[in-house]
């Protein structure tokens, strides 16, 4: 999985659009980083900037943003409603995909060191990046705000990076807090009521802070205080959840507005389901929900899996179908259409590539294959045939999971279908990778060869590209053979009416192995690395033999059931 990190710098400028644009323009110069949102506030005199991308590139973009903010913003004349102590006030990193929190914290520390040493801005590390326990809380770091920054010269308040003195440079730039935190999802649940009080009663049931404890009636009863005279609280059902009820005039309904501060602790689907339960207990009904801002793909897929399991349905369906299940189960299209490409972070970062073979229609793919162009060739076709083979096996698994009378076996078939979906996705990816590998060989042959140095570099490039063109079809061989395990299981124990589909899948898988091996062999013909060549051909022969034997076993099972 590609690593993605979100970074949300807050700069202390929300009124001068020209300055804000100069700061955000810096981010848009970085390839591999996408500027997702710019949200200025006049009263707060603060702008929240959201960007997402590859970790190291995001660090570089954040550094340049902080540098530009230091240049444009003078904290000595700043005023605004929001607490602040720096031109770039805070800069948190949030792991989105393929990353751990520890990795995000490492990025925060890396950026903090650069900002402190290269820009001379004092830096406090906070939340999961904090070096000092006390500084995990951002409010503690920012205590006294800009006006209290003389504190940085005290031992207790020495910055983690940068100068520990309130010099002329720091008077202008202020201090920056850099940290790592969990992804926050702003999420509203819709109710069939117009009562804010009723919506609040559900919010108090769910949110971590719960409600004030009372004697007798939970609404009008006398407040129960602790020994210090402060009101006691009854905690809500879910951790890492903040919530309040409100009435939305635009929609004519009451909502519960949640901030899910750690979706690893309380995912969206759990907050939704618990809200449904509480609403029913109070005579209300949840009609749907609304996502404010963006959500990671994993959160949507996890929601789909959650509801599929509740229905005892196979999880081995396509990603596209899972997104549909999540949208409908959560009612995300209740108030307005929900477009995954505008709401799911990973989809927003995708760049449409119409040149991809797998993006073509079936007839266009066939026409492209039949054209005078040498690619796509046998390697790409072998990968596609393999993908079709395991797709048939996955179909049998999903049909079997849904068969009447087999409800107690749905998990068994679901696991086979999930395995098949993974193999299908990998083989489809190799359809384009095989053509790309061929193109690299052509590019290598096109390199200049005027001098001895150029000839040597060209020859080395050809050999490297040739190995790449061998390894792609070899991976097709491995995956197609692995897929035959699913196909055999479906021939043995899957839906009898679909046993022929498992047989056709086996024929496809064997053809994919043999076809890919032909491409391996033809690309080894001019390879100079004899040890590599002998090893790859020996392993390829073993895979081909195994595939032929497995095909025979599967077809024997199929024929026996026809």
N, C-alpha and C positions, 0 to 999 in steps of 0.2 A: 504494500500500500504506500502511495506517495505521501510523504510527510508534509503536513500543512499546519501552520501556526497563525493565530489571529493576534494582532497587536492593536491596542486602542489608546493612542496618545490623546490626552486632553490638554489643549493649549489655552493659555489665559488671554484669549482674544475672541470675542464673539460679535463684535460690532463693525469692524473694518473688513468688508468683504474682499478688498484687494489684498490685504495682508494674509487673510485666511487662504486665498487662492495661491499666493506665493508659497505658502507652507505646503499645501496639498499638491501643488505642481511638482514638488521635489519627489514625492512618492510615485507619481505617475511616470517618472523617467526610468523606473526600475522594472526590467523584464522579470517575470516570475513573481511579481507582487501586484495585487489588484486592489485598488481603492474602492471599497464597498459603500462607504457612507460618510458624509460630512454633515454634522448636526450643530449649527451655531445657536447660541442663546444670548440675546441682548441683555436681559436682566442679570444673568450670571456672568456675562462678558467672558464666555468660555465656549470652546468648540470641541466636540467629541469627534474624533477621526477614527474610522475603522478600516483596517487593511488586512489582507490575508495573502499568504503565499508560502514559498519555500523558506525554511527557517533562516538560513544564513542571509538570504536576500532581504528578508523582512528586517533582520537586525541592521543591515546596511542602510535600508530605507529609513528606519526609525532614527538612526544616528544622524542622517542628513536632515531629517525633519526637525530634530531637536536643535541642530546647528542653525537652521534657518529661523526657527522660533527665537533662539537666543539673539540673533541678529536683528529681528524685527520688533520684538516685544520688550518694553522697558517696565519691569515690575515696580519700579519706584513710583510710578504714576498710575498703577493699575487699581481699579476698584470694580467690585462685582458682588453679587449676592452669594455666590458659591465659595466655600472654603478653598483657599489656594495659597501656594508659596513659591511657585515657579512659573517661568515662561512656558515651559512644558511641565505642567503640574504633576501629572502621573503618566506612566507608560507601562501598562500591564501586558504580559504575553499570556495567551490562552491556547493550550494544545487543542487542535481540531481533529486531525486525522494522522494516524501512524506515529503519534508522539506521546511520551509520558509527561507527567507534571515535572519530574526531575529534569527532563530535557528542556522544558520551557523555562524552568528556574535557571538552568545553565545559560540560556540565551540572555536572560535578564541580567545575570552577573557579568556576562561578556560585554553587553551594551553598557552597563553601569561603569565598568572599568574604562572603556573608551571615552565615555562622556566626561568622566572625572579627570582623566589624564590629558585628553586631547582638547577638550573644550573648557576645562577649568570650572565646571559646574559641580557643586557638591551633590552627591547622590545618596539617597537612603534606599536600601533594598527592603521590600515589604512583602507581606503574605508568604507564599511558598518559596520565595527567593531570599527571605530574610536571613541574615546571619545572627541577628540578635532577637531573642524570643519576644521581647517587648515591642519590637518594631514590626511584628507581623500585622498589627492593626494599623491601617493607613491613618486613622484619626490620631493615633499617638504620634506617628512620624510628623504629622502636619500640625500638631498642637502649637498654638501661638501664631500660626500662619506666617505670612511674609513679614509682618511687623515684629515677629518674635525671633527672627533668624539670627540675632546675635548669639543665640544658644549654641550655634554650631562650634563655637570656640571652647565650649565646656566639654570635659572628658566624656560625660554621659551621652552627649549629643554629637560626638565626632562623627562626621559622615562616613559611610562605608567606602566611598571613593571621592576623590576631589579635595579641594582646599577646605581646611577647617577654620577659615577666617572670613569675616563679612567684609571682603575687600570691594573695590569699586566694580569689578566685573560681576561679582555675586550680587551686589546691590541692583544691578540691571537684570541679570538672568534669574535670580532666585535659586531655589533648590528643586531638584527633580526626584520624584519617587518612582523607582522602577521595580516591577514585581512580576509574579506569575500567579495566576488564579484560574479557577475553573470557569467554564463557559456559562454565562448567565442567559437563561431563556425567559423572555417576557411573554407571558402566555395568559390569555383571557378565556374563561369558560362562560358560555352563554346559558341563561336560565329563562324559563317560561314564567317570569314574574317581572314586575316593575319596581319591586320593593328593595331598596338599598339595604334596609335593616335585615330582611330575610337573606339577602345575598351575603351580608356580613356574618350572619349566624353560621353559614356554611364555611366561610373563610376562616372563622375562629376555630371551627372543628378541625380544619386541615392544616393551617399554617403552624410552623414550629413554635412560635411565640404563644399560640393558643389564645386564651381569654382570661380576663381577670376572674379570680375565684370569688364566688358569692354564696351567702347562706340562703338556703331555700331556692327561690326562683333564680335561674341562671342569668336572667336579664335585669330584673328589678330588685333582686335580693341585696342584702347588706354586703358590702365589700369586706372580704376577709384580709386582714393585714398580718404581716409577720411581726416578730418581736421588735423590729426596728421601726415599725409603723408604716412600712411600705406595702402596697397591695401584693398579695400572693397571686400566682398565675397557675392555670391548668394547661399544661402543654397540649398542642395539637397532635394530630396523627403522624405528620410527615416532617422529617428533618430537611434542612436546607431549603425551606419554602417560606416565602413571605407572601402575605395575601390580604386583600381588602375588597369589600363589595362596593360597587358604584352603579349609578344609572346612566346609560348612554342614550341621550336624547335622539341622536342620529338613527339609532336602530330601534328605539322604543322598548328596550329591554334592560334588565339588570344583568351585570356581569360580575364575576369574581376575577380580579386582576392579580395574577400571581407573578412573582419573580422566583424562578427556580434557580437557586444560586449554585447548585451542584447537581447536574443531571446524572452523574454517576451514582449519587445517593438517592435522589428522587427523580426518576425519568418522567418525561411528559405524560406517558401513558398511565403511570401510577397516579399522578396528580389528577388526571382526568377521571380515572375509574373510582378513586376515593371520593371525588366530588360528586359523581353520579350517585354513589351509595348514600352520602350525607343528604343530598337533595331529595332523594326518594323518602328517606326517613322523616323529612320535614314537609312532605306534601308537595314538593316541587319536582321539576324534571330538567335535566340538562338537554339542551337542544343542539349543541355543537360547541365549537371553540374557535379561537382566533389566535394566530401566531403573530406577534409584533416583532418585526425584525427577522433575523435569520436563524437557521437551525442546522446542526451538522447532519450529514446523511445517516450516520450510525444511529442517531436518535430516532429517525423515521423508520429505519429498518428494524430496530429493536421494538418499536411500537407495533409494527406489522407482525413480527414474530409473536409478540405477547398476545395479540388478538387471535392470530391463527391457532396458537396453542389452546386458547380458551374454547375455540370452536372444534378442537381436535382435528385440525386440517394440516396437510403437509406444508412444511416450511421450504420445500425445494422448488419454489417458483421463482420467476425472474425478478430482478430488482425493480423493473418497471411495474410489475404487478404488485409487489410489496408496497411500493409508494402509494398506489391506488388504494390498497387495503388500509394503510395508515390514515390517509386523507378521509376516507369514508368512516372508519371506525372512530376517529377523533372528531368528526364533523367539522373539519377545517374549512369546508366550502359552504358552511351554513349561512354566513353573512355576505360572502363575496367569493368569486372563483379563486381557487388556490392553484397558483402556477409553480410547480416544483423548481423550474429553472430560475425563478426569481426569489425563492425562499430557502433553498437548500444550498449551503455554502459551496460544496464541491461542484454542484451543477453551475453555479454562477461563475466559477473559475474555468470551466471547460470552454475551449474554443472549438467551435464547429468546424470539423474537417471533412469537407465534401469529397476530398480525394481518397478517403478511406474506402477500401474494397467492401468492408462489412457494412458501410453506410449505403451501399448501392441496393437498388431493387434486384430481385432475382434475374429478371430479363436483362437489365443493364450489366450485371455481373457476368452473365453468360456471353453477352455481346463483347464485353471487354476482353474476356478470356479468348474468344474466337477471333479477335482482331489480329492485325499483323504485328502488334506489339509483343515482345517476348515475355512480358510480365503483365498479369499474373500467369505463372506457369504451374508445373506439376506440384511443386512444393506447397503453394498456396491452396491448390485444389485438394491436395491430400489433407491439409489441416481442416479445410471446410467439410470434407467428407467425414473426417473424424468427429467434427462438431455435430454433424447431422446424426451420426451413429449414436453418440451418447445422448443426444436430444431425444431420440426414440426410447432409450433406456429410461431416461428421466420421466418421459411421458407415462411409461408403464408403471413406474413407481408412484407417480401422482394419482393415476387412475386407481391403482391398488389401494392407496391410502384412503381413498374416498369411497371404496366399494361398500355397499350395504352389507352388514353382517360382519365386516372386518374392522369395526370401530376400535377393537382392542389392539389392533396391529398398526394403527396409523403412524405411531412413532417409528416403528421398524422401517416402514416404507419412506417416511419423511427423511430419515437419515440417508437412505440410498439416493433419494431425489436431490438432497442438498449436495451430496458428493458429486452427482452428475452435473448439477448446475455449475459447480466450481470448475470441473473439467471442461465443460462446454465453453465457459468464459475464457479459459486459458487457450483453448484451441482456436477460438475465434480471433483472439489477439494475435495468434501466430499466422493467421491468414495474411495480414498486412505485414507482419515482421519478415516473412519469407520474401515478399516482393521488395521490401526495403533492403534486405540483405543482398539480393541480386543487384539492386541499383548501386549499392556500395562497391560491388565488384566492378561494375561498368565505370563508375567514377574513378576507381583506382587505375583502370586501364587507360583512362583519359588523361592521366597525369603526364607532365612533360618528361622527355627522356633524351634531352639534348646532351647533357654532360654525364660523367660517370656517377656523380653525386645524385643527380636527378634519377638516373636509371636505378640506383641502389634504393632510393626512397620509394620509387614507384613499385619496384619488385616487393619490397617489404609491405607496402600498402596492399598490394594484390594478395599476398599470402595471408595477411591479417583479415582482409575482407572475405577471403575464401573460407577461412575457419569459421567466420560468422555465418556464412551461407551453409556450412555443414551443421553447425550446432542448432540452428532453428529447425530444420526437418528432423534432426535427431530428437529434439524435444517433442516434436509431433509424434514420433514413434513411441516414446516413453508414455506420453499421455494417452494415446490411443490404446496401447496395451493395458494401461491401468483402467481405462473405461470398460474394458471387457469384463472386469470383476462385477461391475454394476449390471451389465447386460446378462451375465450368467445367472446372477442372483434373481433377476427379473424373469428369466426363462424358467428357472426352477420353482420360484415361489410367488411370482407375480400373477396378475389377472390372466386367467387362461385364455380369455377372448383376445388378449393382446400379445400372446406368445409369439406370433409371427412378426410383430414389430420388434421384439427383442432379437429375433433371428436376423431381420434386415439390419438392425443396428450392429450386430456382430459382423456381418458382411462388410459394412461400411468401415468398422474399426480395423478389420484385417486389411482392407484395401488402403486405408490411411497409413498403416504401418509399412506395407510393402511399397506404396507409392512414395512415401517420404524417404524410404531407404534407397530407392533409385536416385533420388536427389542427393542424398549423402554420398553415394558411390560416384556419381558423375562429377561432384565437386572435389572429390579426393584425387582425381586423376592427375591434376597438375600440382598437387601439394608436395612441397619439398621436405616437410617434417615427417619422415617415414615412421617414427615411433608413434606419433599422434595418429597417423593414417592407419597403421596396423591395429591400434587399440580401438579406434572408433568403428572400424569395419568388423572387428571381432565382436564387440558389444552389440552392434547393429544386427549381425547374424543371429545372435542369441535372442534378441527381442523379436525378430521376424519369426524364428522357429516357435517361440512361445505363443505368438499371435496366431499362427496357423493352427497350432495344437488347440488353443483355446477356442478358436472358431469352430473346429470340428466337434469339440465337446458341447458347445452351445447349440449347434445345429442338430446334433444327435438328440438333445433334450427337446428342442423345438419339434423336430419330426415325430418324436415319440408322443407328443401331445396333440398333433394335428389330426 
